[in-house]
Amino acid sequence: MHDLDAKIYIVDDDEAFRDSLSWLLESNGFEVELFAGAAEFLESCKSKKPGCVVLDIRMPGMTGLELQEKLNKKGIRTPVIFVTGHGDIPMAVSAVKRGAMDFIEKPFNESEMLELIRNALVLDTQQREADEQQALIYSRLAKLTSREREVMECVIAGKSNKLIADLFGITVKTVEAHRAKVMDKMEANSLAQLVQLVAGLRVRNGNHQVYP
């Protein structure tokens, strides 16, 4: 099964290849959009529509690798499947290390290509759901006052209410009030859940900055 709202973007300068792959995908129920070059695709890839990109690694003008780099810089994380010739496999491996989902060698097995496409759509759905969850958590963080953020960081670090009170020169009762507000605004039912929410943001961002 695949997402009926998803679109498969085929970017390849070989018209015969584009038409052949388009027929394969459309006959299996996928919506397809074709591009003869990387620059053409980059100009039009403003849609937030779910899907994946099937991208030729070698093309005149902007190469597939250059397009991948530009997509990364734009923060466009639509899964990319590179199509390669035999001599391009080292390049494709390098592309995967830089974030491409996978690569497939020409001429490819049709069932293998369809499996890659389906896997890419699953990945795209998972990424979009994770992005939505991250945006939701950021919206909760934005509701915290500066002091509530400070208290939250101390709580997550395992500091006791008394130690937090001493650090900020406030009473334990005030710390308890801040903690209660943090739990309420973050919609966390337990300290463990609060830790998971913040730690999840840090893991995804690759750094310690979690505040919007």
Secondary structure, 3 states (H helix, E strand, C coil): CCCCCCEEEEECCCHHHHHHHHHHHHHCCCEEEEECCHHHHHHHCCCCCCEEEEEECCCCCCCHHHHHHHHHHHCCCCCEEEEECHHHHHHHHHHHHCCCCEEEECCCCHHHHHHHHHHHHHHHHHHHHHHHHHHHHHHHHCCCCHHHHHHHHHHHCCCCHHHHHHHHCCCHHHHHHHHHHHHHHCCCCCHHHHHHHHHHHHHHHCCCCCCC
